[in-house]
């Protein structure tokens, strides 16, 4: 069974992905900054599991994490880059420090983990799969989300570039782009109005972390072996257009409340 390395595995979408791979019998290396939450995730995964604390804003941490995972539990077959920051930050309020930290975690870290993973795999002539967690914001920003949207748009291009260069070595690189996902998190409160608004899509409900986890397992697995360089949108159809919005947003007041609320689309 595959050895899967998952960054941002402490909660939300990351923990759901870990549990989904565990249900399929994978060996896991789980990484995040929060050791207590990591151990909680690991306890729910009845498979061989290693936990690693890492601050992926540190430029040395991504490659070191891959090296440790490879040496501890053997070659890594699948890398899933989930770790990400989602600040509420207007473009007019951006400064160098906030921009650099956001791009360090959301773009540089997955690029560097992918590079380290590829070097190991190529040295051993092993195939592999990388899945980056992007966001619908890569295609359409919203007020307060411009820096985040920029980082995810860059991540999607990095995904395609890596797929182009690594495909000849049997390494597939894809992204999964979640829509609005309800995550059970104290740092991610969701008002009733916002919960109602984020269910506005052709399928009529917000996503669950398990929706994203199933998509990640599929695109990383053998059934998707001829797919690389793709962005799989798992968003209930939100990316199809906005023609359905008036069905839910009945009043201007409700719409203003919904649009003005911010939440994390995924947590680490």
C-alpha positions in Angstrom: 0.0 0.0 0.0 1.2 3.6 -0.7 3.1 5.8 1.7 1.3 9.2 1.8 2.8 12.4 3.1 0.2 15.0 4.0 1.1 18.6 5.0 -1.5 20.6 7.0 -2.9 17.3 8.4 -3.9 18.7 11.8 -7.5 19.5 11.0 -10.2 20.4 8.6 -9.5 19.1 5.1 -6.1 17.8 5.9 -7.3 15.4 8.6 -10.2 14.2 6.4 -7.6 13.4 3.7 -5.5 11.5 6.2 -8.5 9.5 7.3 -9.6 8.7 3.8 -6.2 7.4 2.8 -6.1 5.4 6.1 -9.4 3.8 5.2 -7.7 2.6 2.0 -4.8 1.1 3.9 -2.1 3.6 3.2 0.9 4.3 5.5 0.9 7.9 6.6 3.3 10.7 7.4 1.3 13.6 8.8 2.8 17.1 9.2 1.6 20.3 10.7 2.6 22.9 13.3 0.1 21.6 15.9 1.4 18.4 17.5 -1.6 17.8 19.7 -4.0 18.1 16.8 -1.7 15.9 14.6 -1.7 13.2 17.3 -5.5 13.4 17.4 -5.7 12.8 13.6 -3.2 10.0 13.8 -5.3 8.3 16.6 -8.2 8.1 14.1 -6.0 6.4 11.5 -5.6 2.7 12.2 -2.5 2.4 10.0 1.2 2.9 10.5 1.5 6.6 11.0 4.3 9.0 11.7 3.7 12.6 12.9 6.1 15.5 12.2 5.9 19.0 13.4 7.0 21.6 10.8 6.6 25.3 10.2 6.6 25.4 6.4 7.2 29.1 6.4 10.8 28.2 7.2 12.5 27.8 3.8 14.5 24.7 5.0 11.5 22.9 6.4 9.8 21.5 3.3 12.8 19.5 2.0 13.7 18.4 5.5 10.2 17.1 6.0 10.3 15.0 2.8 13.7 13.7 3.7 12.5 12.6 7.2 9.4 11.0 5.8 11.4 9.0 3.3 14.0 7.8 5.8 11.5 6.9 8.6 8.8 4.9 6.7 10.3 4.3 3.4 9.8 5.9 -0.1 6.9 8.3 -0.3 4.4 7.4 -3.1 2.0 10.3 -2.8 2.5 13.9 -1.6 -0.5 16.0 -0.7 0.1 19.7 0.0 -2.7 21.0 2.1 -1.1 23.5 4.4 -2.2 27.0 3.7 -2.9 30.4 5.2 -6.0 32.4 4.6 -5.7 35.9 5.9 -8.5 38.4 5.4 -6.4 41.2 3.8 -7.3 44.0 1.4 -4.9 44.6 -1.4 -4.5 48.2 -0.2 -3.3 46.9 3.2 -0.7 44.5 1.9 2.8 44.9 3.3 6.0 43.0 2.4 5.9 40.9 5.6 2.3 39.7 5.2 2.7 39.0 1.5 6.0 37.1 1.9 4.6 34.9 4.7 1.5 34.1 2.7 3.4 33.1 -0.4 6.0 31.2 1.7 3.3 28.9 3.0 0.9 28.8 0.1 3.3 28.7 -2.8 6.9 28.2 -1.9 6.3 25.4 0.6 4.4 23.1 -1.9 6.9 23.9 -4.6 9.8 22.9 -2.4 8.1 19.7 -1.0 7.3 18.7 -4.6 10.9 19.4 -5.7 12.3 17.3 -2.8 9.8 14.5 -3.5 10.7 14.5 -7.2 14.4 14.3 -6.5 14.0 11.3 -4.2 11.6 9.6 -6.7 13.8 10.2 -9.7 17.0 9.0 -7.9 15.2 5.7 -7.2 13.4 5.6 -10.6 10.0 5.5 -8.8 6.7 6.9 -10.1 4.7 9.1 -7.8 1.8 11.5 -7.5 1.5 15.0 -6.0 -1.8 16.7 -5.2 -1.9 20.4 -4.3 -4.9 21.9 -2.6 -5.8 25.0 -4.5 -9.1 27.1 -4.2 -11.9 28.5 -6.2 -10.4 31.8 -5.3 -7.6 31.1 -7.9 -10.2 31.9 -10.5 -12.3 34.5 -8.8 -11.2 36.7 -5.9 -13.5 38.5 -3.5 -13.0 41.6 -1.2 -10.4 40.8 1.4 -9.2 37.8 -0.4 -6.9 39.2 -3.1 -3.5 38.1 -1.7 -4.8 34.6 -1.0 -6.3 34.3 -4.4 -3.0 35.4 -6.0 -1.1 32.7 -4.1 -3.5 30.0 -5.2 -3.5 31.2 -8.8 0.3 30.9 -8.7 0.0 27.4 -7.2 -2.1 26.2 -10.1 0.5 27.4 -12.6 3.2 25.8 -10.5 1.2 22.6 -10.6 1.0 22.6 -14.4 4.7 23.5 -14.8 5.7 20.6 -12.5 3.4 18.2 -14.3 5.1 19.2 -17.6 8.6 18.7 -16.4 8.1 15.6 -14.2 5.7 13.6 -16.3 8.6 11.9 -18.2 9.8 10.5 -14.9 6.4 9.0 -14.1 5.5 11.7 -11.5 2.0 13.1 -11.9 1.1 16.5 -10.4 -2.4 17.7 -10.1 -4.5 20.1 -8.0 -7.9 19.9 -6.3 -9.7 23.1 -6.0 -12.4 23.2 -3.2 -15.3 25.5 -3.2 -16.8 26.6 0.1 -16.3 23.8 2.6 -17.7 23.9 6.2 -14.9 23.0 8.6 -15.5 22.2 12.2 -13.1 24.7 13.7 -13.2 27.2 16.6 -11.2 29.6 14.5 -13.7 29.3 11.6 -17.1 30.4 12.9 -19.9 30.4 10.3 -23.0 32.5 10.8 -26.4 31.1 9.8 -26.6 33.6 7.0 -23.2 32.7 5.6 -23.9 29.0 5.8 -27.0 29.6 3.8 -25.1 31.7 1.3 -22.2 29.3 0.7 -24.7 26.6 -0.2 -25.6 28.6 -3.2 -24.4 26.4 -6.0 -26.2 24.1 -8.5 -26.1 21.2 -6.0 -27.5 23.3 -3.2 -25.2 22.6 -0.3 -21.8 23.6 1.0 -19.0 21.0 0.8 -17.7 18.8 3.5 -14.0 17.9 4.1 -14.8 14.4 3.1 -15.9 15.6 -0.4 -12.4 17.0 -0.9 -10.7 13.9 0.6 -12.4 11.5 -1.8 -11.4 13.6 -4.8 -7.8 13.7 -3.6 -7.7 9.9 -3.1 -9.1 9.4 -6.6 -6.8 11.8 -8.5 -3.7 10.5 -6.6 -4.7 6.8 -7.3 -4.3 4.4 -10.1 -7.7 5.1 -11.6 -6.4 8.6 -12.6 -3.0 7.3 -13.9 -3.3 9.2 -17.2 -4.2 12.5 -15.6 -1.6 15.1 -14.9 -1.4 18.9 -14.9 -5.1 19.2 -14.1 -7.1 21.2 -11.6 -10.1 19.2 -10.4 -12.8 21.6 -9.2 -14.8 20.2 -6.3 -17.2 23.0 -5.6 -20.8 21.8 -6.1 -20.8 23.5 -9.5 -20.0 27.0 -8.1 -17.6 27.6 -10.9 -20.2 27.1 -13.6 -21.6 30.7 -13.1 -23.7 32.9 -10.9 -27.1 32.7 -12.5 -28.5 30.8 -9.5 -27.6 33.3 -6.8 -31.0 35.2 -6.6 -32.7 31.9 -5.6 -31.0 32.1 -2.2 -30.1 35.7 -1.8 -33.6 37.0 -1.3 -32.8 40.5 0.0 -30.1 43.0 -0.3 -29.5 42.8 3.5 -28.9 39.0 3.4 -26.6 39.4 0.4 -24.5 42.1 2.1 -24.2 40.0 5.3 -23.2 36.9 3.3 -20.6 38.7 1.1 -19.2 40.6 4.0 -18.4 37.5 6.1 -15.1 35.7 5.7 -14.2 32.2 6.5 -11.4 29.7 5.7 -12.1 27.6 2.7 -9.8 25.0 4.1 -7.7 24.7 7.2 -4.3 23.1 7.6 
